[in-house]
């Protein structure tokens, strides 16, 4: 069974009580439809024979018709409710899964494609309960008609069975063809949505370049293919409808012909022949399921697209906690004379061999910090870690490889300010993402305070690390909620905003921190400062800033840099830097080139290398 079909079955099973309501209304309604021909036949025979019970049978027909109408009304309501329930549940599952996958999902699917699959396709897949129960409900009158005809005359049953077999062949071919065509139609819808989202993201660039007309043509380019798929769907429906339309009257005529012969032979009454004709119509009711089959085909195609999203592996978390931290005595700090001179700045492969970096003791000694010998990298270690004066968040890269980035051995001291520099595409953002576990390496391990990041409990990991992006997405109803997102300490919001130089303009808003985000027009720099404030309010051990000050003016950027340098909570700060001033203020610099660490040392030492100076050539000139 395909993943899409399993998802359809799951949607039917877990769509609440509504499939049961649909089943009850369908069965009761079908029972009424089966009883009606019999009651009508008895009524006809009663009036033909002038029997007094004819009036009673006529009243019974009226009651049956009223019951059928009531069941159909309840069925319409239940179908809408079941579709809404199933779609909402599936959409929630998709949203949770996509967020669980993390940033990797956008490398597999474009944003517009994600919106289409999580929105339109989940809604179409959510109609599966309605389509399945509607199609199955038509089997009830068909089965009942076969039983009734058998009781009347088995020869009539054989005639109807032959007609039903032909109808099933038409429906089977229609389901297969429509599923394929609907899948193509939905694929083009996703392509158009992806192009539209890209165009909206670059709306200012398009307007400035005066290419709106050309971009419109690009976005709507797949419309011809969409129309072609739509025409194929129409032709498939029309073809199946014509075939079924031809079979049904042939079946009815065949049943009537056989019944007429039986009537002429005296084996049937006029009422029984009328009932047989009605049962023939009910038995061929499967031909009216084209709408349900078409809906099921679209649901299958949509479910297949949704299943591709759900097949993406989510980020796995462990159950470990970070070890308790305490400050090492001053005597543990290595003297300045132990710092390697510029001529000894080693490439990543020379920082510390794997055999000598099994614990934080040897690794941190190169960073002027001597951790206590309690640290263990064993999978379930939970001992305390000495990390130096006020230092929290020792980050270790051990044999890490990921998408063109290779870091043999690298240790970032707890409580330090470390800048990551390098030319474009050198791997700076990827290294930052690995440190914050927004991405996982293909090989090797990243550790925080001696614990591999994948082994950390989800809550523990996110409480320990704060992250600020170049283009932050602000989530929250109010400005205060956007800053305090992910933390329970809302009292830290004003202090975090002050450190990010955002407190001033926030207090000038109509309702200050309670101002609705929807009513807060923000410039690029203001949005970035709120993103910085959000990071400052989070991350108990590590702050990762990925070019998070690029939109700030020089004065504000200097103020934020001073706040980072004077961090009072002793957290480690890892900053992806492009400006010379940022690198010069850092305790140490990780210098990357073509995915390789060329050096890890203070800025003034690396500055003696002309290749390092070339990274900031624009700033220097």
Protein Blocks (a to p, Z undefined) as FASTA:
>chain_A
ZZklmmmmmmmmmnojmlmmmmmmmmmmmmmmmmmmmmmmmmmmmmmnopaklmmmmmmm
mmmmmmmmmmmmmmmmmmmmmmmmmmmmmmmmmmmmmmmnommlmmmpcfklmmmmmmmm
mmmmmmmmmmmmmmmmmmmmmmmmmmmmmmmomklmmmmmmmmmmmmmmmmmmmmmmmmm
mmmmmmmmmmmmmmmmmmmmmmmmmmmnopmmmmmmmmmmmmmmmmmmmmmmmmmmmmmm
mmmmmmmmmmmmmmmmmmmmmmmnopacfklmmmmmmmmmmmmmmmmmmmmmmmmmmmmm
mmmmmmmmmmpccddddfbdcdddddddfklpccfklpccfkloccfklmpgfklmmbmk
lmmmmnopacdfkbccbfkbcbdcdebehiahiacdehiaeehiacfbdcddehiacdde
ddehilpmmmmmmmnopaccfbdcddeehiafklpcfklmmmmpccddfbdcdedjblkl
mmmgoiablmlmmmmmmmnopmmmmmmpmnlmmlcfklmccdfklmmmmmmmmmmmgojl
bccdehklmmpcfklmmmmmmmmmmomnlpacddddfbfklmmmpmbdcddeehiafbdc
dfklmmmpmklmmmmmmmmZZ
